[in-house]
Amino acid sequence: MLNTGLRTAEALGLINSDIDLEKKVMHIQRGAKEAQKRDGTERKSGREIVVGKLKTASSKRIVPLNETAIQAIIELRSERYFGEDAPLIPDADGNFTRPLNLRKRFYSILDAAGIEKKGLHSLRHTFATKLVTGV
């Protein structure tokens, strides 16, 4: 996310076939977010991952990948790869990861590195700042 500027839902909605490492791009086509479980119009207890539309029409796009992003993708796939139609960031069963679980992983990385706790969206802001400053 730091090297692509993706929103959390966009990153969690990626499947392996969205990524073309030869062309060094990823196709942003869907988002994954957590929502109240429903049975038709009736609410049920619990939450579920909903994969679907992106936040805005312009969110559907092709994002270039730098070498750091490519290496991160290769590393992710070496840890857990469930096929081309599976999420890039899967849970232990190969399903879409809950945003809460990604946040917990992110916080533990920040803690281990001795970095002040920030939200995942701060990665998107940092990416934008780097673009503006030409870094």
C-alpha positions in Angstrom: 0.0 0.0 0.0 2.9 2.3 0.7 4.3 1.8 -2.8 1.0 1.9 -4.7 -1.3 4.3 -2.8 -4.1 1.7 -2.6 -7.0 2.0 -0.2 -7.3 -0.8 2.3 -10.4 -2.2 0.6 -8.7 -2.1 -2.8 -5.6 -4.0 -1.5 -7.8 -6.6 0.3 -9.9 -7.0 -2.9 -7.0 -7.9 -5.1 -6.8 -11.4 -6.5 -3.6 -12.8 -8.0 -4.8 -12.6 -11.6 -5.2 -8.8 -11.1 -1.4 -8.5 -11.1 0.8 -8.6 -14.1 4.4 -8.8 -12.9 5.7 -8.8 -16.5 4.0 -5.5 -17.3 4.6 -4.3 -13.7 1.0 -3.3 -13.2 -2.0 -4.2 -11.1 -5.7 -3.9 -12.1 -7.9 -2.4 -9.4 -11.3 -3.8 -10.1 -13.0 -4.6 -6.7 -12.9 -3.8 -3.0 -13.3 -6.0 0.0 -14.7 -4.7 3.2 -16.4 -5.9 6.3 -20.2 -5.5 6.8 -23.0 -6.7 9.0 -24.3 -10.1 7.9 -27.6 -10.1 6.2 -30.3 -12.5 5.1 -31.9 -10.5 2.3 -32.9 -7.3 4.0 -32.8 -8.7 7.5 -29.7 -8.2 9.6 -28.1 -11.2 11.2 -25.6 -11.5 14.0 -22.0 -11.3 13.1 -19.9 -9.7 10.3 -18.8 -10.9 6.9 -16.4 -9.9 4.1 -18.2 -8.3 1.2 -16.3 -8.1 -2.1 -17.7 -5.8 -4.7 -17.8 -2.2 -6.0 -15.0 0.2 -5.5 -15.5 3.5 -3.6 -15.8 5.6 -6.8 -16.0 5.0 -10.6 -12.5 6.5 -11.0 -11.2 4.0 -8.5 -11.2 1.3 -11.2 -7.7 1.8 -12.7 -4.4 0.3 -13.6 -1.6 1.0 -11.0 2.1 0.8 -11.9 4.3 -1.3 -9.7 7.8 -0.3 -8.6 10.4 -2.8 -7.7 9.7 -2.7 -4.0 6.0 -3.4 -4.6 6.9 -6.3 -7.0 9.2 -7.8 -4.3 6.4 -7.5 -1.7 4.0 -9.3 -4.0 6.5 -12.1 -4.7 7.1 -12.4 -0.9 3.3 -12.5 -0.2 2.8 -15.2 -2.8 5.7 -17.3 -1.4 4.0 -17.2 2.0 0.5 -18.1 1.0 -0.6 -18.7 -2.6 -4.0 -20.3 -3.3 -4.1 -19.8 -7.1 -4.8 -17.1 -9.6 -8.4 -16.6 -8.5 -7.5 -16.3 -4.8 -6.9 -13.1 -2.9 -3.4 -11.7 -3.0 -3.7 -11.1 0.8 -5.5 -14.3 1.9 -6.4 -15.5 5.4 -5.1 -18.9 6.5 -7.9 -20.6 4.5 -7.3 -18.8 1.3 -10.3 -16.4 1.7 -10.4 -12.6 1.7 -8.7 -11.2 4.8 -10.8 -9.1 7.3 -9.7 -5.5 7.5 -9.4 -5.9 11.2 -6.8 -8.7 10.8 -4.8 -6.6 8.4 -4.8 -3.7 10.8 -3.6 -6.0 13.6 -0.7 -7.3 11.5 0.2 -3.7 10.6 0.1 -2.6 14.2 2.3 -5.5 15.3 4.9 -4.5 12.6 4.9 -0.9 13.7 5.3 -2.0 17.3 8.2 -4.3 16.5 9.9 -1.5 14.6 9.3 1.0 17.4 7.2 3.2 15.2 4.2 5.2 16.5 0.9 3.6 15.9 -0.8 5.0 12.7 -3.8 3.7 10.7 -3.4 1.8 7.4 -4.7 4.9 5.5 -1.5 6.7 6.6 0.3 4.5 4.0 -1.9 6.1 1.2 -1.1 9.6 2.6 2.6 8.9 2.7 2.5 7.6 -0.9 0.7 10.8 -2.0 3.3 13.0 -0.1 6.1 11.1 -1.9 4.5 11.8 -5.3 4.0 15.5 -4.6 7.6 15.9 -3.4 9.0 13.9 -6.3 10.6 11.1 -4.1 
